[in-house]
Amino acid sequence: MKTYPAGKLPPAELSRLLSAYTHRHERLLVPPTVGEDAAVIDCGDRLLVAKTDPITFASDEIGWYAVHVNANDIAAMGATPRFFLSTILLPEEGTTPELAESIFRSIHQAAEGLDIAVCGGHTEVTYGLDRPLVIGQMLGETTRDRLVRSSGLRPGHALLLTKGLGIEATAIIAREKHAQLRDHGCSPAFLETCANFLHTPGISVVRDAQIAAQAGRVTAMHDPTEGGIATGLWELATASAVGAEIDSHAL
């Protein structure tokens, strides 16, 4: 029997499943599509932008990741993230009142920093987990003239990368594998710097996306996660049905 490795489903298989098992609606302006960051629903004079994304790799400050990762995808559509919901799944072993409160606190702090309202969700201790999981859902809003899609890339366009490479992955590895990295010779100061990548330069691209959208000449944006810049570029190009020529020395 064929099995898949950890990570995203193969793009061709995901595209097939989305084509076969999603119901289209006249108000659904951006349906489930490989490479697009969020769904877009027509609500009259405003557009509702909706996204869900889980945090499965990180356990430290997991709520912070959940809010920012989902907010990033909303912002990459030219929208403002407004409302956040979360499903918090906790393992039977090791779930304490302190753990639960730390997750709620980190969600609150991240949401408060972006002026996002936490408006609902679900929390339970459940069987079969060895660490907490948080599945975030973010709702945002924009207007038709401000909507930006991944599919807006065209031949001759320039690609701009904000911040840098490997920020989220560096922070996760430094936080989750601290002892192993220390045993392999990484200094405490180096590990502290890497762990702090979560906040400096930070994993949020909400402000980056807002600045880009306000510039008025951006036709496509995409927030790359799980696969890094290489997968993000492929998703952007695939959504736009174009190729991309990348100078690796410029990265």
NUZA-567384 format. One record per residue (C-alpha): x, z, y; residue in three letters. Coordinates in steps of 0.25 Angstrom, whole numbers, padded with zeros to 4 digits, always signed. Layout:
NUZA-567384
XZYALA ...
***
This chain:
NUZA-567384
+0000+0000+0000MET +0005-0004+0014LYS +0008+0008+0023THR +0012+0009+0038TYR +0024+0017+0043PRO +0022+0027+0054ALA +0019+0021+0068GLY +0010+0010+0073LYS +0003+0001+0064LEU +0009-0013+0063PRO +0004-0021+0075PRO -0002-0032+0067ALA -0010-0023+0058GLU -0015-0014+0070LEU -0020-0027+0077SER -0027-0031+0064ARG -0034-0018+0063LEU -0038-0018+0077LEU -0044-0032+0076SER -0051-0029+0064ALA -0057-0015+0067TYR -0059-0013+0082THR -0073-0016+0089HIS -0072-0023+0102ARG -0081-0020+0113HIS -0084-0027+0126GLU -0079-0015+0135ARG -0066-0014+0127LEU -0057-0022+0136LEU -0044-0018+0128VAL -0047-0016+0113PRO -0037-0011+0103PRO -0025-0020+0103THR -0011-0019+0099VAL -0002-0017+0111GLY -0013-0012+0120GLU -0012+0003+0125ASP -0026+0007+0126ALA -0041+0002+0125ALA -0048-0002+0138VAL -0063+0000+0139ILE -0072-0006+0150ASP -0079+0005+0158CYS -0084-0003+0169GLY -0076-0001+0182ASP -0065+0007+0174ARG -0058+0004+0161LEU -0057+0015+0150LEU -0043+0015+0143VAL -0042+0022+0130ALA -0030+0026+0121LYS -0027+0034+0109THR -0013+0038+0104ASP -0008+0049+0095PRO +0004+0057+0096ILE +0010+0058+0082THR +0025+0059+0083PHE +0026+0070+0093ALA +0022+0085+0092SER +0029+0091+0104ASP +0021+0089+0116GLU +0011+0080+0108ILE +0000+0081+0118GLY +0009+0076+0129TRP +0012+0064+0121TYR -0003+0062+0118ALA -0007+0061+0132VAL +0004+0053+0138HIS +0005+0043+0126VAL -0010+0040+0128ASN -0009+0040+0143ALA +0002+0030+0143ASN -0007+0020+0136ASP -0018+0021+0145ILE -0009+0020+0157ALA -0002+0007+0151ALA -0016+0001+0152MET -0016+0003+0167GLY -0026+0015+0166ALA -0026+0029+0170THR -0026+0039+0158PRO -0038+0049+0161ARG -0043+0056+0148PHE -0036+0061+0136PHE -0041+0066+0122LEU -0033+0070+0110SER -0035+0073+0096THR -0025+0084+0092ILE -0022+0085+0077LEU -0014+0098+0073LEU -0008+0101+0059PRO -0012+0112+0051GLU +0002+0118+0050GLU +0008+0123+0063GLY -0004+0121+0073THR -0004+0133+0082THR -0012+0137+0094PRO +0001+0134+0102GLU +0002+0120+0096LEU -0012+0117+0100ALA -0010+0122+0114GLU +0003+0115+0116SER -0004+0101+0112ILE -0015+0104+0121PHE -0006+0108+0132ARG +0003+0096+0131SER -0010+0087+0132ILE -0015+0094+0144HIS -0001+0093+0151GLN +0001+0079+0149ALA -0014+0075+0153ALA -0013+0084+0165GLU +0000+0077+0170GLY -0008+0063+0169LEU -0021+0068+0175ASP -0028+0065+0161ILE -0040+0073+0157ALA -0040+0079+0142VAL -0054+0076+0139CYS -0056+0079+0124GLY -0050+0077+0110GLY -0049+0084+0096HIS -0040+0094+0090THR -0038+0099+0076GLU -0029+0105+0065VAL -0029+0094+0054THR -0023+0092+0040TYR -0011+0083+0037GLY -0003+0084+0050LEU +0011+0090+0052ASP +0011+0089+0067ARG +0001+0088+0078PRO -0005+0075+0082LEU -0012+0071+0095VAL -0020+0059+0097ILE -0023+0056+0111GLY -0034+0047+0118GLN -0033+0043+0132MET -0043+0037+0141LEU -0039+0031+0154GLY -0046+0021+0165GLU -0042+0009+0173THR -0048-0003+0179THR -0048-0017+0175ARG -0038-0021+0186ASP -0029-0010+0182ARG -0029-0012+0166LEU -0016-0016+0160VAL -0015-0021+0146ARG -0003-0022+0136SER -0008-0037+0135SER -0004-0041+0149GLY +0010-0045+0146LEU +0013-0060+0149ARG +0026-0069+0148PRO +0036-0066+0159GLY +0031-0052+0162HIS +0042-0041+0163ALA +0041-0029+0154LEU +0044-0015+0161LEU +0047-0002+0153LEU +0044+0011+0160THR +0053+0023+0157LYS +0061+0020+0145GLY +0062+0019+0130LEU +0059+0029+0119GLY +0054+0040+0128ILE +0043+0045+0120GLU +0051+0044+0106ALA +0063+0051+0112THR +0055+0063+0117ALA +0048+0064+0103ILE +0060+0063+0095ILE +0068+0073+0103ALA +0056+0083+0102ARG +0052+0081+0088GLU +0066+0079+0082LYS +0074+0089+0091HIS +0081+0096+0080ALA +0085+0084+0072GLN +0091+0077+0085LEU +0098+0090+0089ARG +0104+0090+0075ASP +0109+0076+0077HIS +0117+0080+0089GLY +0107+0078+0100CYS +0109+0088+0112SER +0098+0097+0116PRO +0099+0091+0130ALA +0097+0077+0125PHE +0085+0081+0116LEU +0079+0088+0128GLU +0080+0076+0136THR +0074+0067+0125CYS +0063+0077+0123ALA +0060+0077+0137ASN +0057+0062+0137PHE +0043+0066+0135LEU +0042+0070+0149HIS +0054+0064+0156THR +0053+0052+0157PRO +0041+0055+0150GLY +0032+0047+0140ILE +0021+0044+0151SER +0020+0030+0156VAL +0007+0033+0164VAL +0014+0033+0177ARG +0022+0021+0173ASP +0010+0013+0169ALA +0003+0017+0182GLN +0014+0012+0191ILE +0015-0001+0183ALA +0000-0004+0184ALA +0000-0001+0199GLN +0011-0011+0201ALA +0001-0022+0198GLY +0009-0031+0191ARG +0009-0025+0177VAL +0001-0033+0167THR +0004-0025+0154ALA +0008-0011+0150MET +0011-0004+0137HIS +0014+0010+0132ASP +0024+0008+0120PRO +0023+0020+0110THR +0026+0020+0095GLU +0036+0009+0094GLY +0043+0010+0108GLY +0046-0001+0117ILE +0048-0012+0106ALA +0034-0009+0101THR +0028-0008+0115GLY +0034-0021+0119LEU +0028-0028+0106TRP +0014-0022+0109GLU +0014-0026+0123LEU +0019-0040+0120ALA +0009-0041+0108THR -0003-0037+0117ALA +0001-0047+0127SER +0004-0058+0117ALA +0018-0061+0122VAL +0032-0059+0118GLY +0042-0050+0126ALA +0057-0052+0128GLU +0064-0038+0129ILE +0078-0036+0134ASP +0082-0024+0126SER +0094-0020+0136HIS +0083-0018+0146ALA +0077-0007+0138LEU 
***
